[in-house]
């Protein structure tokens, strides 16, 4: 019996994105999220929540975690006391800086709300509407705002490259 490797997964890039946007896109793909629409929806929701500013406190104040005393904080505006405190406890437990993107991304994908949502994100070839519908359970937003618009804008900014297959000699 001959076993074949799967072809390399396409890589989605955003050339004109900020460093935090690029890091998020890369991070999501390492989690196995391949659909451009799924990636665009996560990016669009984060854009709506925080503009990818890890120091943002609800209302637009750049305070950092320890000075944000009401409302949401960070990439996805962790708002409820359990989610907000959970971010701080996660950073403390795993030695991360609560105010930086890598710690916030790692915390985000460890929350139960995300783990349920990620199953949908790994469904290939779904519409932006499909992923957006399920994003509500992840974030529980009060206002939809420009989430879908931002998602479509990201989709238009993405480029896809397919790594070449390596040959075994």
C-alpha positions in Angstrom: 0.0 0.0 0.0 1.3 3.5 -0.9 0.4 6.4 1.4 0.4 9.9 -0.1 0.9 13.1 1.8 -1.8 15.7 1.5 -0.8 18.6 -0.7 0.4 21.7 1.2 -2.4 23.9 2.5 -2.7 27.3 0.7 -1.4 30.2 2.7 -3.6 33.3 3.0 -1.7 36.5 3.4 -2.7 40.2 3.7 0.1 42.3 2.3 -1.3 45.7 3.5 -2.3 44.6 7.0 -0.8 45.8 10.2 1.6 43.6 12.2 -1.2 42.6 14.6 -3.5 41.7 11.7 -0.8 39.6 10.0 0.1 37.8 13.3 -3.6 37.0 13.8 -4.0 35.7 10.3 -0.9 33.5 10.6 -2.0 32.3 14.1 -5.5 31.3 12.8 -4.0 29.3 10.0 -1.7 27.4 12.3 -4.9 26.3 14.1 -6.1 24.7 10.8 -8.5 27.4 9.7 -8.1 27.4 5.9 -11.2 29.0 4.5 -10.7 32.5 3.3 -14.3 33.4 4.3 -13.8 32.0 7.8 -10.5 33.9 8.2 -12.1 37.1 6.9 -15.0 36.8 9.4 -12.7 36.3 12.4 -10.6 39.3 11.2 -13.7 41.4 10.6 -15.1 40.7 14.0 -11.8 41.6 15.7 -11.6 44.8 13.6 -15.1 45.7 14.9 -14.2 44.9 18.5 -10.8 46.4 18.9 -9.2 47.5 15.6 -6.6 44.9 16.6 -5.4 47.2 19.4 -4.5 44.9 22.4 -4.5 47.8 24.8 -8.0 49.1 24.1 -10.6 49.4 26.8 -14.2 49.8 25.8 -15.0 53.3 24.7 -11.7 53.6 22.8 -9.4 54.3 25.8 -5.9 52.8 25.5 -5.4 51.8 29.1 -3.9 48.3 29.2 -5.4 45.5 31.1 -4.9 46.7 34.7 -6.4 50.1 34.1 -9.5 49.0 32.3 -12.2 48.9 35.0 -15.4 48.7 33.1 -16.5 47.4 29.8 -14.6 45.2 27.5 -10.8 44.9 27.0 -8.4 43.8 24.4 -8.7 42.1 21.0 -12.2 40.8 21.4 -13.3 43.1 24.2 -13.5 40.5 26.9 -16.4 42.0 28.9 -18.0 39.7 31.4 -16.1 39.4 34.7 -15.3 35.7 34.1 -13.8 36.3 30.6 -12.0 39.5 31.6 -10.4 37.9 34.7 -9.8 34.7 32.8 -7.5 36.6 30.5 -5.4 37.9 33.5 -5.3 34.5 35.1 -4.3 32.8 31.8 -1.4 35.3 31.3 -0.3 34.8 34.9 -0.4 31.0 34.7 1.4 30.7 31.4 3.8 33.6 31.8 2.5 35.8 29.1 2.1 39.6 29.0 -1.7 40.2 29.2 -1.3 43.3 26.9 0.3 41.7 23.9 -1.2 40.0 20.9 0.3 36.5 21.3 -1.1 36.1 24.9 -4.5 37.4 23.9 -4.6 35.1 20.8 -3.6 32.1 22.9 -6.2 32.9 25.5 -8.9 33.5 22.9 -8.5 30.0 21.4 -8.6 28.4 24.9 -12.0 29.8 25.8 -14.9 27.5 25.5 -16.8 30.0 23.3 -13.9 29.8 20.8 -13.5 26.0 20.9 -17.2 25.6 19.9 -16.9 28.2 17.2 -13.6 26.8 15.8 -15.4 23.7 14.7 -17.5 25.8 12.3 -14.5 27.8 11.2 -12.9 24.6 10.0 -15.9 23.8 7.7 -14.6 24.5 4.3 -16.3 26.5 1.6 -19.0 28.1 3.6 -20.3 31.7 3.1 -19.4 34.7 5.1 -23.0 34.7 6.4 -22.5 31.1 7.7 -19.4 32.0 9.7 -20.9 35.3 10.9 -24.0 33.6 12.2 -21.9 31.3 14.4 -19.6 34.2 15.4 -22.3 35.6 17.6 -22.0 32.7 20.0 -18.3 33.3 20.2 -18.5 37.0 20.9 -22.0 37.7 22.0 -22.0 41.1 20.4 -24.6 43.7 21.3 -24.2 45.6 18.1 -23.5 43.9 14.7 -22.0 47.2 13.4 -19.7 46.8 10.4 -18.6 43.2 11.1 -19.8 41.9 7.7 -18.5 44.9 5.8 -15.1 44.5 7.5 -15.1 40.7 6.7 -15.8 41.4 3.0 -13.0 44.1 3.0 -10.5 41.6 4.4 -11.6 39.0 1.9 -10.7 41.5 -0.9 -7.3 42.2 0.7 -6.3 38.5 1.0 -3.9 36.8 -1.5 -3.5 33.1 -1.6 -0.3 31.2 -2.4 0.1 27.5 -2.6 3.5 26.1 -1.5 5.2 23.9 -4.0 5.3 20.2 -3.3 8.8 19.0 -2.3 10.1 16.0 -4.1 11.7 13.1 -2.4 14.8 12.0 -4.3 
